[in-house]
Amino acid sequence: MHPASSVIFFTTASGAGYGLLFLLGLAGAAGLVPAGLWFGLIGFALAFGLITAGLLASTLHLGRPERAWRAMSQWRSSWLSREGMAAIVTYLPAGIFALGWVLAGEARGFWGVFGILASTGAVVTVICTGMIYASLKTIRQWRHPLVLPGYLLLGLYTGGLWMAMLACAFGGDATTLIWVTVIAGAAAAAVKWTYWSKIDTQIPVTTSGTATGLSGLGRVRMLEGPSTSKNFVMREMGYRVARKHVPKLRTIAVVAGMVVPFALLLVAGAMGTAGGWIPALLAALSGSAGVVVERWLFFAEATHVVTTYYGAEAA
């Protein structure tokens, strides 16, 4: 599949934003972080900014972005529509919780209820995002049971990186948040590595033989393509990443996304509020860059069954 920059930005930015919102809701309601003015202002500005920017970027991949609102009318059958509905609904408790935190200086008790609701909405929205891809039967790399856990864990991990930075800068139980982030990152790395191993060894169900109904006659190859020039289907569905680049990119995703942030988080934890936010910020930036590479691979490695009609022997 063609790795469109708008969709990559959408999934990584909104994932991190919802991960941060999830942790703000739970940590604030549990009293793990202080309900201070600057913690709230910067934390919610970052969370809402990432979420909103990601959602707006997703509309750029549509043929008519100005009609994106119509997609929400199909919530009975479309995970994309459900995601839009969940995102809008989540804004309400999240906004109320943010007001209580910033204006009233309180995140527990009555206000904490809205924090828990915001956290719940964040999880539901990310589930819908993951299911947009995991529900597609035409792409075997996405129709995999590890796709949804990967989205959830990476969202929690990237959100945790930014939450750890805030805790190091403005106080709170930074140690607990750092370890939650490290554990989420380690789990995400394990899930992602297992996922890569599975799709590498998975035998394609759809081949040019099954697509044409001629598999009983032996190996089927296309003599001529159905089109003399590239079309939309070939540009969007027929993208292929060179096999020699895949291991390198996976290594970059793991090192930049996991190894480097883990080391920086340990330094941040040792420094605490005495400048610990600097390595924590570097960890968040490195982790986010690594997830961008991972998400690029997620799209680039996907093969659509329609490519079997355009020369691919399997998908």
C-alpha positions as CSV (number, residue, x, y, z in Angstrom):
1,M,0.0,0.0,0.0
2,H,1.1,3.6,-0.7
3,P,2.3,5.0,2.7
4,A,0.5,8.4,2.5
5,S,2.0,11.0,4.8
6,S,-1.4,12.3,6.0
7,V,-2.5,8.9,7.2
8,I,0.9,8.2,8.9
9,F,0.7,11.5,10.7
10,F,-2.9,10.9,11.6
11,T,-2.3,7.5,13.2
12,T,0.9,8.4,15.0
13,A,-0.2,11.9,16.3
14,S,-3.7,10.9,17.3
15,G,-2.3,7.7,18.9
16,A,0.1,9.7,21.0
17,G,-2.5,12.3,21.9
18,Y,-5.1,9.7,23.0
19,G,-2.3,7.8,24.9
20,L,-1.5,11.1,26.8
21,L,-5.1,11.9,27.4
22,F,-5.6,8.3,28.8
23,L,-2.8,8.8,31.2
24,L,-3.8,12.3,32.2
25,G,-7.3,11.1,33.0
26,L,-6.1,8.1,35.1
27,A,-3.1,9.8,36.8
28,G,-5.0,12.9,37.5
29,A,-8.0,11.0,39.0
30,A,-5.6,8.9,41.1
31,G,-3.6,11.8,42.3
32,L,-0.3,10.6,40.8
33,V,0.4,14.0,39.4
34,P,-0.4,17.5,40.8
35,A,-3.3,19.3,39.3
36,G,-1.1,22.4,38.7
37,L,-1.9,25.1,36.3
38,W,1.1,24.6,34.0
39,F,0.9,20.9,34.1
40,G,-2.7,21.1,33.0
41,L,-2.2,23.8,30.4
42,I,0.7,22.2,28.6
43,G,-0.6,18.6,29.1
44,F,-4.0,19.2,27.6
45,A,-2.8,21.6,25.0
46,L,-0.4,18.8,23.8
47,A,-3.0,16.1,24.0
48,F,-5.7,18.0,22.3
49,G,-3.3,19.4,19.8
50,L,-2.0,16.0,18.8
51,I,-5.5,14.5,18.6
52,T,-7.0,17.4,16.6
53,A,-4.1,17.7,14.2
54,G,-4.2,14.0,13.6
55,L,-7.9,13.9,12.9
56,L,-7.7,16.9,10.6
57,A,-4.8,15.3,8.7
58,S,-6.9,12.2,8.2
59,T,-9.3,14.2,6.1
60,L,-6.5,15.2,3.6
61,H,-6.5,11.6,2.3
62,L,-10.1,11.9,1.3
63,G,-11.1,12.8,-2.2
64,R,-13.4,15.5,-0.9
65,P,-12.2,16.5,2.6
66,E,-15.0,19.0,3.0
67,R,-17.4,16.1,3.0
68,A,-15.6,14.2,5.7
69,W,-18.5,14.8,8.1
70,R,-20.7,12.5,6.0
71,A,-18.5,9.5,6.9
72,M,-19.9,9.6,10.4
73,S,-23.4,8.7,9.1
74,Q,-22.2,5.1,8.4
75,W,-21.5,4.2,12.1
76,R,-23.5,1.0,11.9
77,S,-21.1,-0.7,9.5
78,S,-17.9,1.5,9.3
79,W,-15.1,1.6,11.8
80,L,-14.0,4.9,10.3
81,S,-17.4,6.3,11.1
82,R,-17.3,4.9,14.6
83,E,-13.9,6.4,15.1
84,G,-15.2,9.8,14.2
85,M,-18.2,9.5,16.5
86,A,-16.0,8.2,19.4
87,A,-13.5,11.1,18.8
88,I,-16.2,13.7,19.0
89,V,-17.8,12.1,22.1
90,T,-14.5,12.0,23.9
91,Y,-13.9,15.7,23.5
92,L,-16.8,16.4,25.9
93,P,-15.6,14.7,29.1
94,A,-12.0,15.5,28.2
95,G,-12.8,19.2,27.9
96,I,-14.7,19.3,31.2
97,F,-11.9,17.4,32.9
98,A,-9.4,19.9,31.5
99,L,-11.4,22.8,32.8
100,G,-11.6,21.3,36.3
101,W,-7.8,20.7,36.2
102,V,-6.8,24.2,34.9
103,L,-9.4,26.4,36.4
104,A,-10.4,24.7,39.6
105,G,-7.0,23.2,40.3
106,E,-8.6,19.8,41.0
107,A,-8.4,16.5,39.1
108,R,-9.9,14.1,41.7
109,G,-13.3,13.5,43.1
110,F,-16.1,14.9,40.9
111,W,-13.6,16.1,38.2
112,G,-11.9,12.7,38.3
113,V,-15.1,11.1,37.0
114,F,-14.7,13.1,33.8
115,G,-11.0,12.1,33.7
116,I,-11.9,8.4,33.8
117,L,-14.6,9.0,31.1
118,A,-12.0,10.8,28.9
119,S,-9.6,7.9,29.4
120,T,-12.3,5.4,28.4
121,G,-13.2,7.4,25.3
122,A,-9.5,7.6,24.3
123,V,-9.2,3.8,24.5
124,V,-12.4,3.3,22.5
125,T,-11.3,5.8,19.8
126,V,-7.9,4.0,19.3
127,I,-9.7,0.7,19.1
128,C,-11.8,2.1,16.3
129,T,-8.7,3.4,14.6
130,G,-7.0,0.0,14.8
131,M,-10.1,-1.8,13.6
132,I,-10.3,0.4,10.5
133,Y,-7.3,-1.6,9.3
134,A,-7.7,-4.9,11.2
135,S,-11.2,-5.4,9.7
136,L,-10.0,-5.3,6.0
137,K,-10.0,-8.9,4.7
138,T,-8.4,-7.8,1.4
139,I,-5.1,-7.0,3.1
140,R,-3.6,-10.0,4.9
141,Q,-1.0,-8.0,6.8
142,W,-3.7,-5.9,8.4
143,R,-6.2,-8.7,8.9
144,H,-4.0,-10.0,11.8
145,P,-4.9,-10.4,15.5
146,L,-1.8,-8.4,16.6
147,V,-2.7,-5.2,14.7
148,L,-5.1,-3.9,17.3
149,P,-2.9,-4.7,20.3
150,G,-0.1,-3.0,18.5
151,Y,-2.1,0.2,18.0
152,L,-3.2,0.3,21.6
153,L,0.3,-0.4,23.1
154,L,2.1,2.1,20.8
155,G,-0.5,4.8,21.6
156,L,0.0,4.1,25.3
157,Y,3.7,4.1,24.9
158,T,4.0,7.4,22.9
159,G,1.5,9.1,25.2
160,G,3.5,7.8,28.2
161,L,6.7,9.3,26.8
162,W,5.1,12.8,26.8
163,M,3.4,12.2,30.2
164,A,6.8,11.2,31.7
165,M,8.3,14.5,30.3
166,L,5.5,16.5,32.0
167,A,5.9,14.7,35.3
168,C,9.7,15.4,35.2
169,A,9.1,19.0,34.5
170,F,6.2,19.8,36.8
171,G,6.3,17.1,39.5
172,G,4.4,14.0,40.3
173,D,5.2,10.3,40.5
174,A,7.6,10.4,37.6
175,T,9.1,7.0,38.5
176,T,5.8,5.2,38.2
177,L,5.0,6.9,34.9
178,I,8.4,6.1,33.5
179,W,8.1,2.4,34.4
180,V,4.6,2.3,32.9
181,T,6.0,3.8,29.7
182,V,8.9,1.4,29.6
183,I,6.7,-1.6,30.2
184,A,4.2,-0.4,27.5
185,G,7.1,0.1,25.1
186,A,8.6,-3.3,25.8
187,A,5.2,-4.9,25.3
188,A,4.7,-3.0,22.1
189,A,8.2,-4.0,20.8
190,A,7.4,-7.7,21.6
191,V,4.0,-7.5,19.8
192,K,5.5,-5.7,16.8
193,W,8.4,-8.0,16.4
194,T,6.1,-11.0,16.6
195,Y,3.8,-9.4,14.1
196,W,6.7,-8.8,11.7
197,S,7.8,-12.5,12.1
198,K,4.3,-13.7,11.4
199,I,3.7,-11.7,8.2
200,D,7.1,-12.7,6.9
201,T,6.4,-16.4,7.2
202,Q,2.6,-16.2,6.4
203,I,1.6,-18.0,3.3
204,P,-0.6,-15.8,1.1
205,V,-4.1,-17.1,0.6
206,T,-4.8,-15.1,-2.5
207,T,-2.7,-15.7,-5.6
208,S,-3.0,-14.8,-9.3
209,G,-4.4,-18.3,-9.7
210,T,-7.2,-17.9,-7.1
211,A,-7.9,-14.4,-8.3
212,T,-8.5,-15.7,-11.9
213,G,-9.9,-19.0,-11.0
214,L,-7.2,-20.8,-12.9
215,S,-5.2,-22.2,-10.0
216,G,-6.2,-25.8,-10.9
217,L,-4.2,-25.5,-14.1
218,G,-0.9,-24.8,-12.3
219,R,1.1,-21.6,-11.8
220,V,-0.6,-18.6,-13.3
221,R,1.3,-15.5,-14.5
222,M,0.1,-12.4,-16.3
223,L,1.3,-12.0,-19.9
224,E,0.0,-8.4,-20.1
225,G,-1.3,-6.0,-17.5
226,P,-4.9,-4.8,-17.6
227,S,-3.7,-1.2,-18.1
228,T,-1.1,0.3,-20.4
229,S,-0.3,3.1,-17.9
230,K,-0.3,3.5,-14.1
231,N,-3.7,4.2,-12.6
232,F,-5.1,5.0,-9.1
233,V,-5.2,1.4,-8.1
234,M,-1.6,0.7,-9.0
235,R,-0.4,3.9,-7.3
236,E,-2.4,3.3,-4.1
237,M,-2.5,-0.4,-3.8
238,G,0.5,-1.6,-5.8
239,Y,3.3,0.1,-3.8
240,R,6.2,-2.2,-2.9
241,V,9.0,-1.6,-0.5
242,A,12.3,-3.2,-1.5
243,R,12.9,-6.3,0.6
244,K,16.5,-5.3,1.3
245,H,15.3,-2.1,3.0
246,V,12.8,-3.8,5.4
247,P,15.3,-5.2,8.0
248,K,17.1,-1.8,8.1
249,L,13.9,0.1,8.6
250,R,12.7,-2.3,11.3
251,T,15.9,-1.9,13.1
252,I,15.7,1.9,12.9
253,A,12.1,1.7,14.3
254,V,13.2,-0.4,17.2
255,V,16.4,1.5,18.1
256,A,15.0,5.0,17.6
257,G,11.5,4.1,18.9
258,M,12.4,1.9,21.9
259,V,16.1,1.5,22.8
260,V,17.1,5.2,22.8
261,P,14.0,6.4,24.6
262,F,14.4,3.7,27.3
263,A,18.0,4.8,28.0
264,L,16.9,8.5,28.1
265,L,14.0,7.7,30.4
266,L,16.4,6.0,32.9
267,V,18.5,9.2,32.9
268,A,15.4,11.3,33.3
269,G,14.3,9.2,36.3
270,A,17.6,9.6,37.9
271,M,17.6,13.3,37.5
272,G,14.0,13.8,38.5
273,T,12.8,17.5,38.5
274,A,16.4,18.7,38.4
275,G,16.5,18.9,34.6
276,G,15.0,15.5,34.0
277,W,12.5,16.9,31.6
278,I,15.3,17.4,29.0
279,P,16.2,13.7,28.5
280,A,12.5,12.9,28.8
281,L,11.7,15.3,26.0
282,L,14.5,13.8,23.9
283,A,13.0,10.4,24.6
284,A,9.6,11.5,23.5
285,L,11.0,13.0,20.2
286,S,13.0,9.9,19.5
287,G,10.2,7.5,20.3
288,S,7.8,9.4,18.1
289,A,10.2,9.3,15.2
290,G,10.6,5.6,15.6
291,V,6.9,5.1,15.6
292,V,6.6,7.1,12.4
293,V,9.1,4.7,10.8
294,E,7.1,1.7,12.1
295,R,3.8,3.2,10.8
296,W,5.4,3.8,7.4
297,L,6.4,0.1,7.3
298,F,2.9,-0.9,8.4
299,F,1.5,0.7,5.2
300,A,4.4,0.0,2.8
301,E,4.5,-3.7,3.6
302,A,0.7,-4.2,3.1
303,T,-0.3,-6.0,-0.1
304,H,-3.9,-5.7,-1.4
305,V,-5.5,-8.6,-3.2
306,V,-6.3,-6.4,-6.2
307,T,-2.6,-6.4,-7.1
308,T,-3.0,-10.0,-8.3
309,Y,-4.9,-8.6,-11.3
310,Y,-2.0,-6.3,-12.0
311,G,0.9,-8.7,-12.2
312,A,1.5,-9.7,-8.5
313,E,1.7,-13.5,-8.1
314,A,0.4,-13.4,-4.5
315,A,-0.9,-10.9,-2.0
